[in-house]
Amino acid sequence: DILGHVDLHVIHGINGILTANTKTIEGEVKTVYSIDNGNEWRPIAPPDDKSHSCTYRPQAERPGWYTPGGEVCSLHLHLGHKIKGVPGNWEFRAHKEVDRRFGAFVTNEHAIGVVLGVGNVGSELADRLDEVSAFVSRDAGDTWKFVKKGSHAGDVADQGTLLLLARNDKATNEITISADGGESYRTCSLQLEDDVEITDVIADPNATSANFLIYGKVPGKKDAVFISVDLGMLFPRRCSDRDLAGDDGSDFELWSPKGNARGCEMGRKVEYVRRKTHARCYVGSKGAVETLEHDCPCTESD
């Protein structure tokens, strides 16, 4: 805005990947994405599914996604960012004012590539709760999957293999969980006597635990409610063969964020070790995420 406040966030744990909201002269807010530390920006392509009314038009003058009315269509996200591990606290450093009606934009350097967001598909960012949904990315915000309608609070655990989301725009007795890093989801009942107005969902800031803490209150009551959810029982064993990441027999894969045609960005190609989505095991490791790094020869575009 005119005071210099910005709505920009880094994807934690990966150098150079940024997400930001911009405002047009007409006052429309649009989300954009960069993989080269802000040198070039582009809209975020909507999920390639039937969760929205936009269509891809390959024969258009500018091939891309369009709304039924012919406007350029993309995914837009609310970028309020919560402080890791602290229920209800939001990061004000980059924001003049955080709109806490919408679930937070969540990334974690210990859960490489996994991003949670609340927003909508269309020509601009919606400002109404009944127009937004929860979305998840497994490739650092390059592509996204629709999860559920409505605003959701959420967090990631066990180095990004576990996700838990819960409606934060109305009282609920349900949660949505994923045990494969966001590839698939199931809805579970909390089996509480009363529905809860959920304020936040938090996990271990180091993403090594399988536990989540849900924070909220019962409508009409003053006392806060804390609900602990342990998803460790979903896994029968501990993951193995991290040092053989990428091999068929290992529970781990080598994943690299999208770069240029050579797979490089900002002079390097970095491969991150993370659990394969289909491996039914618990990571639980402490310490920094392991990487393999390769220098790339410079080209004219660099």
ZICOR-V878953 format. One record per run of one state. SS is the DSSP state (2 for helix, 1 for strand, 0 for the rest). FROM is the first residue (numbers start at 1). TO is the last residue. If there is no record, write none. Layout:
BEGIN
ss=[SS,SS]
from=[FROM,FROM]
to=[TO,TO]
END
This chain:
BEGIN
ss=[0,1,0,1,0,1,0,1,0,1,0,1,0,1,0,1,0,1,0,1,0,1,0,1,0,2,0,1,0,1,0,1,2,0,1,0,1,0,1,0,1,0,1,0,1,0,1,0,2,0,1,0,2,0,1,0,1,0,1,0,1,0,1,0]
from=[1,8,11,18,24,29,35,42,45,55,58,64,67,72,73,74,79,82,83,90,91,106,107,115,123,129,132,133,138,145,150,152,158,161,162,168,172,173,174,179,186,190,196,204,211,218,224,231,232,235,238,239,242,245,252,256,265,266,268,276,282,283,291,296]
to=[7,10,17,23,28,34,41,44,54,57,63,66,71,72,73,78,81,82,89,90,105,106,114,122,128,131,132,137,144,149,151,157,160,161,167,171,172,173,178,185,189,195,203,210,217,223,230,231,234,237,238,241,244,251,255,264,265,267,275,281,282,290,295,302]
END
